[in-house]
Amino acid sequence: MVQKWWKSYTSWFVNYSNFKTVNKKKGLEYFRDKLFISILLLTFFIGGIAYFPSGYVAIARGELFVLYIDTLAILALVAIIFINKIDFDTKKIIFSYTLFVLSFGLLLHLGFKGNGSILLYTTTSLITLYKGRKEGINWVLTTVVLYIILLTGYYFNLFYFPFFDDYDFEVLAVVTVNNVLFNFILVFSISFLIKQLHQALIKENKLQKELVIKHNKAVLARQKAESSDKLKSAFLANISHEIGTPMYGILGSTDFLKELHKKDKESQEYLQLIEDNGNKLLAIIEDIVNISKIESGLVTLNNSTFNINNLINTVFTATNTIAKTKGIQIKNNNLISNNEALVHTDKEKLTTVLKHLLNNAIKYTEQGTITLRCYYKNFDTIEFSIKDTGIGIPKDKLSAIFKAFYQVDTSQKNALHGAGIGLAIAKAYTEMLGGKITLENNQENGATFKFTISAQLNKS
């Protein structure tokens, strides 16, 4: 019922706004205009629902500025939607300015502890989606100018905002610089995804070249970030959170749009590519969060009692599906008997270690087999080994293989995937589980990773 009503209202707005009549664009530009309609209507309905409780809270707390600026934003949305004399491109401009003024106004009034900074990320993300990278960069540069004015006023005491009391000048400068960087990363990441929707349908090999260029840029950026371990850890943790939050919103909107346009085959292809690449980005973000938490000493154990054979079978099934797409066979030689399968350790971390090592073996193995072996080394120590027939590890690289952001040979085409932190996470988690990880290598016949964990045996 809701879906039918939404489809009818969307169709009404398309006709009402003269979209079909005035829009003669094709390809990606046409898709962006259609995407803008969905974004506009979603913002109107969700914003309208949120307006009343937020207005009540603002009145109750005496935050009348918040009430005023929210009201102006809602009125602007009403004008955009219901005043037909406003042409389609002008609607985009008004919508962009409305979001930007709302987000920056809330930022100035509530500081970085409010939702102004999140709205600012959302604004640049949405503008990049429906207007392209150039417009997204222009809005980020506008943010840079406003931040410079803000910092200048703070430094020379030209004006005052209450949130100034929460920060020293140096801290506020770092926060604003990070926010600008996050906005730039969002703009370039989103514009890259959108661009691929268009280019992937024209020339697949061009996408591969762009991925190589992007990888090289990421390597250079990573090398610069490693110049200071403390700043690197703080930066990675912060950037992962700030990218992850709007990315979940983008993926959520993608699911909604897939359902909204489920009969439009071309839109489904575009949206599926957004979703796939977005999930890949989130997986990288999750690894970055984990390694930054490890380096910051924030990771703790969460032990529980579980059936380790069920865990091994689950991980094996998931990775076996990936291996089959490459024509690789994975053998599961699990020697743990059922009456010794109940163990007490951190299930999530053990799962992560197994997945990283098996996925790593699949990545660097072009043909042959991968063998997973599990057995009790003694009463409370379980040993795992993952043996592959891949490219192997050069002997002079063995001491560095478990370092974060390290890859064995970046000239290998296989090294173009991943961020080089999987083995570092596996090593850290293994040591937290009371064990150690080692590498036995033969460059001609592949590599064998072994690791142990301390697990209290619970016989049934």
RAHUZI-V369420 format. One record per backbone hydrogen bond with DSSP energy under -0.5 kcal/mol. CO is the residue of the C=O (numbers start at 0). NH is the residue of the N-H. E is the energy in kcal/mol with one decimal. If there is no record, write none. Layout:
BEGIN
CO;NH;E
CO;NH;E
END
This chain:
BEGIN
0;4;-2.3
1;5;-2.8
2;6;-2.3
3;7;-2.1
4;8;-2.4
5;9;-2.6
6;10;-2.3
7;11;-2.2
8;12;-2.4
9;13;-2.3
10;14;-2.0
11;15;-3.0
12;16;-2.8
13;18;-1.8
13;19;-0.7
14;17;-1.3
17;21;-2.8
18;22;-2.0
21;23;-0.9
25;28;-1.0
26;30;-1.9
27;31;-2.3
28;32;-1.9
29;33;-2.1
30;34;-2.4
31;35;-2.2
32;36;-1.5
33;37;-1.5
34;38;-2.5
35;39;-3.0
36;40;-2.4
37;41;-2.5
38;42;-2.6
39;43;-2.2
40;44;-2.5
41;45;-2.8
42;46;-2.4
43;47;-2.2
44;48;-2.0
45;49;-2.4
46;50;-1.6
47;51;-0.7
48;52;-0.7
49;53;-1.9
50;54;-2.5
51;55;-2.3
52;56;-2.3
53;57;-2.3
54;58;-2.3
55;59;-2.6
56;60;-2.0
57;62;-2.7
58;61;-1.0
61;63;-1.5
62;66;-1.4
63;67;-2.7
64;68;-2.6
65;69;-2.2
66;70;-2.3
67;71;-2.5
68;72;-1.8
69;73;-2.2
70;74;-2.6
71;75;-2.1
72;76;-2.0
73;77;-2.4
74;78;-2.2
75;79;-2.4
76;80;-2.2
77;81;-2.7
78;82;-1.9
81;83;-1.0
82;85;-1.2
84;86;-0.5
86;90;-2.0
87;91;-1.5
88;92;-1.9
89;93;-2.9
90;94;-2.4
91;95;-2.4
92;96;-2.5
93;97;-2.6
94;98;-2.2
95;99;-2.3
96;100;-2.9
97;101;-2.4
98;102;-2.5
99;103;-2.6
100;104;-2.4
101;105;-2.2
102;106;-1.9
103;107;-2.4
104;108;-1.8
105;109;-3.1
106;110;-2.0
109;112;-0.5
110;113;-1.2
114;118;-2.3
115;119;-1.9
116;120;-1.9
117;121;-2.4
118;122;-2.7
119;123;-2.1
120;124;-2.1
121;125;-2.8
122;126;-2.7
123;127;-2.0
124;128;-1.8
125;129;-2.3
126;130;-2.0
126;131;-0.6
127;131;-1.2
131;135;-1.9
132;136;-2.8
133;137;-2.1
134;138;-2.0
135;139;-1.8
136;140;-2.8
137;141;-1.8
138;142;-1.9
139;143;-2.2
140;144;-2.1
141;145;-2.1
142;146;-2.6
143;147;-2.4
144;148;-2.2
145;149;-2.4
146;150;-2.9
147;151;-2.6
148;152;-2.5
149;153;-2.0
150;154;-2.8
151;155;-2.4
152;157;-2.2
152;158;-0.8
153;156;-0.7
160;163;-2.2
161;164;-1.6
162;165;-1.4
163;166;-1.4
167;171;-2.7
168;172;-2.5
169;173;-2.1
170;174;-2.6
171;175;-2.5
172;176;-2.3
173;177;-2.6
174;178;-2.3
175;179;-2.2
176;180;-2.5
177;181;-2.8
178;182;-2.2
179;183;-2.4
180;184;-2.6
181;185;-2.4
182;186;-2.5
183;187;-2.7
184;188;-2.6
185;189;-2.8
186;190;-2.5
187;191;-1.8
188;192;-2.0
189;193;-2.6
190;194;-2.5
191;195;-1.9
192;196;-1.2
193;197;-1.0
194;197;-0.5
194;198;-2.7
195;199;-2.7
197;200;-0.5
198;201;-1.3
198;202;-2.8
202;206;-0.8
203;206;-0.7
203;207;-1.2
204;208;-1.7
205;209;-2.0
206;210;-2.0
207;211;-2.0
208;212;-2.2
209;213;-2.6
210;214;-2.4
211;215;-2.5
212;216;-2.1
213;217;-2.2
214;218;-2.4
215;219;-2.1
216;220;-2.5
217;221;-2.4
218;222;-2.3
219;223;-1.8
220;224;-2.0
221;225;-1.6
223;226;-1.4
224;227;-1.0
227;231;-2.5
228;232;-2.4
229;233;-2.1
230;234;-2.7
231;235;-2.9
232;236;-2.1
233;237;-2.0
234;238;-3.0
235;239;-2.2
236;240;-1.5
237;241;-2.3
238;242;-2.2
239;243;-2.4
240;244;-2.2
241;245;-0.9
242;246;-2.0
243;247;-2.3
244;248;-1.3
245;249;-2.3
246;250;-2.8
247;251;-2.5
248;252;-2.3
249;253;-2.2
250;254;-2.2
251;255;-1.9
252;256;-2.8
253;257;-2.5
254;258;-1.8
255;259;-2.3
256;260;-2.7
258;261;-1.0
260;263;-1.6
262;264;-1.0
263;267;-2.3
264;268;-1.8
265;269;-2.0
266;270;-2.9
267;271;-2.4
268;272;-1.8
269;273;-2.0
270;274;-2.5
271;275;-2.7
272;276;-2.3
273;277;-2.3
274;278;-2.4
275;279;-1.8
276;280;-2.2
277;281;-2.3
278;282;-2.0
279;283;-1.9
280;284;-2.4
281;285;-2.5
282;286;-1.8
283;287;-2.3
284;288;-2.7
285;289;-2.3
286;290;-2.6
287;291;-2.3
288;292;-2.3
289;293;-2.3
290;294;-2.4
291;295;-1.4
292;296;-0.5
292;297;-2.7
292;298;-0.6
293;296;-1.2
303;344;-1.8
305;307;-0.8
305;342;-2.5
306;310;-1.5
307;311;-2.6
308;312;-2.4
309;313;-2.1
310;314;-2.4
311;315;-2.6
312;316;-2.4
313;317;-2.0
314;318;-2.4
315;319;-2.4
316;320;-1.4
317;321;-1.0
318;322;-2.5
319;323;-2.2
320;324;-0.9
321;324;-0.5
321;325;-0.5
322;325;-1.4
322;326;-0.5
322;327;-2.3
323;326;-1.0
328;369;-2.5
330;332;-0.8
330;371;-3.2
331;333;-1.0
332;334;-0.7
332;373;-1.8
334;336;-0.6
336;339;-1.5
337;340;-1.3
338;459;-0.8
340;307;-3.0
340;342;-0.6
341;457;-2.5
342;305;-2.1
343;455;-1.0
344;303;-2.4
344;346;-0.9
345;349;-1.9
346;350;-2.3
347;351;-2.1
348;352;-2.3
349;353;-2.3
350;354;-2.5
351;355;-2.5
352;356;-2.3
353;357;-2.5
354;358;-2.8
355;359;-2.1
356;360;-2.0
357;361;-2.3
358;362;-2.3
359;363;-1.7
361;364;-1.1
363;365;-0.5
363;390;-1.7
367;328;-1.6
368;388;-0.6
369;330;-3.0
369;371;-0.5
370;372;-0.6
370;386;-2.5
371;332;-3.3
372;384;-2.3
373;334;-3.1
374;376;-0.6
374;382;-2.8
377;380;-0.8
379;454;-2.2
380;376;-2.5
380;377;-1.4
381;452;-1.9
382;374;-1.8
383;450;-2.3
384;372;-2.6
384;386;-0.5
385;448;-2.3
386;370;-2.9
393;396;-1.9
394;397;-1.2
396;399;-1.1
396;400;-0.8
397;400;-0.6
399;402;-1.9
402;405;-1.4
408;411;-1.9
411;414;-0.9
412;415;-1.3
413;416;-1.2
419;404;-1.1
419;405;-1.2
420;424;-2.1
421;425;-2.3
422;426;-2.5
423;427;-2.1
424;428;-2.7
425;429;-2.3
426;430;-2.1
427;431;-1.8
428;432;-1.7
429;434;-2.2
430;433;-1.3
432;453;-2.5
435;451;-1.9
437;449;-2.4
438;440;-0.5
439;447;-3.0
441;444;-0.8
441;445;-1.2
445;441;-2.2
446;387;-2.5
447;439;-3.2
448;385;-2.7
449;437;-3.3
450;383;-3.0
452;381;-2.1
452;454;-0.7
455;343;-0.7
456;458;-0.6
457;341;-0.5
END
